[in-house]
Amino acid sequence: MINYQSINNIPKIKFNNSSNMSHYNPVTIGNLLTIQKVANEVNSQAQIFLIIGVGGSFLGARAVIDALTPYFCNKKGVEIVYAGNNMSGAYLKELLVYLDTKEVYVNVISKSGSTMEPALAFRVMKGYMEQRYGETARERILVTTDAEKGILKMIAEKEGYRQFVVPSDVGGRFSVFTPVGLLPIAVAGIDIEAFVRGGRQAELDFSGDSNSAIDYACTRYALYQQGYSVEILASFEPRLNKLHEWWKQLFGESEGKEHKGLYPSTVNYSTDLHAIGQFIQDGSRIMFETLIHFEEIDEDVDIPFSLDDMDGLNYLAGRSMNDINATSKDGVALAHEEGGVPVIRIELPKLDAYHVGYLMMFFMKSCGISASFLEVNPFDQPGVEAYKKKMLELLKEDVVNVRE
C-alpha cells in the first residue's frame, strides 16, 4: 500500500511494509541459492573480497552494502574493497600493499571487458593473484560478464574462471538485481532473498496505470517544465551516500541526452546543511529536493541527562539521536518549502534489505517512465561512449609519439 499527503501540492510518497511472497519466482530462488553458495565459500576462504568494476558494475552493490553494513566494521562477512573505478596509480599501489597480509578473492565485473578503468585494474590484479596463488588463483577469481561475447568472456574461458552472467538486455545502472549486484551483496552478509523480494514487490506495485512511480516521474517532469533544472536527492543517514551515487548515475545517464534532462545532484544532511545549505535555502531557484527517510534504523543512541546542563540540552534528554534526526528532517523540509524549494518526500518503514530493494526498484521504474516524457532512450549512453572514444584516440597518439 502507498499513502499520499500533499505538501505545497507536491506529493509525499510513503511506502508501507508489504512482504507478500505469492509472486516470488522459483527460478530466481534457484539462482539466489547458487550465488549464496559461492558467497559462503568466499566468506570461509577470504578476508578481502575485491570488486573490480566501474559505474553500474559496482555502484548498485556498493549502495546496498554501505546502506546495510556497520559503519566501522562488517561482522556479517568479509571486507569489501573496490578497484577499477578510477585510474589512480597511488590507489592501486596502496591496495596491493594492503592485500598482501590478507586472503583475497576477486570479482571482476564488466559486460564487455573493454572499459578502460576495470580492464587496467584487472590486468594488474590478475598478475598479482597468479604470482601470489599460482594455479589456485583461478579458483579465487570470479568473473561477471556477458554470456556469449566480449574480451572478459574470452579471458574467463581461457583461464577457467567461474562465471556469472550479466544479462545482455540489462544495462549496468539497472543491474543490481542480477549477479552484478547480488554476488557482492551476498558476500557482504546481506540477505539477498529479502532484497530481491523487496524489488519484486515494488515491480508488482508499480506496474499498473496509476502508482507512485508514475506520480514521481510526472512530478519531476512537471517541475522540469516549470524551469527547475536540478533535482537534489537528500537524506539524513550517512550510510546512504553511495545510494545517492547510484541514483545520480541512474537518472543522469538515462535522461541526460539531446540537451535535455534534470541535473541529478545529492546532499547528505545534516552535514551538507553546513556546506551548501545556505545556497539551497536562499540561492538561485533552480532546484527541487527529493528527501528519502527510513523511519526505523536498528542502531541508535539516547541523549543522557546532565546534572549541570551547561550545554543547555537537557530538554532533549531521553530522546534518541534517530528521533532528533527525524525531527530535523521535518524542519529542513519545511524551511526549504518556505524558501521556495519544492520538496518530494519518500519515506520507508525500515532501513533493511527488503526496503532498500523496494526503493531501488521504485527508482528504476520511475526512471524509465521519466525518460519517456523527455522522449529519450533511458537504456543507452552515447555521451559516455564519446568520451571513451576520445580518450582512446589520445592514448594511441601517445604511443605513436613515443615510438617516433
JOPESUL-V684156 format. One record per run of one state. SS is the DSSP state (helix for helix, strand for strand, loop for the rest). FROM is the first residue (numbers start at 1). LEN is the number of residues. If there is no record, write none. Layout:
ss: [SS:SS]
from: [FROM:FROM]
len: [LEN:LEN]
This chain:
ss: [loop:strand:loop:strand:loop:helix:loop:strand:loop:helix:loop:helix:loop:strand:loop:helix:loop:strand:loop:helix:strand:loop:helix:loop:strand:loop:helix:loop:helix:loop:helix:loop:helix:loop:strand:loop:helix:loop:strand:loop:helix:loop:helix:loop:strand:loop:strand:loop:helix:loop:strand:helix:loop:strand:loop:helix:loop:helix:loop]
from: [1:2:8:10:16:26:46:48:53:55:58:59:69:79:84:89:100:104:110:116:141:146:151:160:162:166:172:175:179:188:192:206:212:226:230:236:238:256:263:269:271:275:277:283:287:297:302:303:314:317:320:321:339:343:351:353:375:382:404]
len: [1:6:2:6:10:20:2:5:2:3:1:10:10:5:5:11:4:6:6:25:5:5:9:2:4:6:3:4:9:4:14:6:14:4:6:2:18:7:6:2:4:2:6:4:10:5:1:11:3:3:1:18:4:8:2:22:7:22:1]
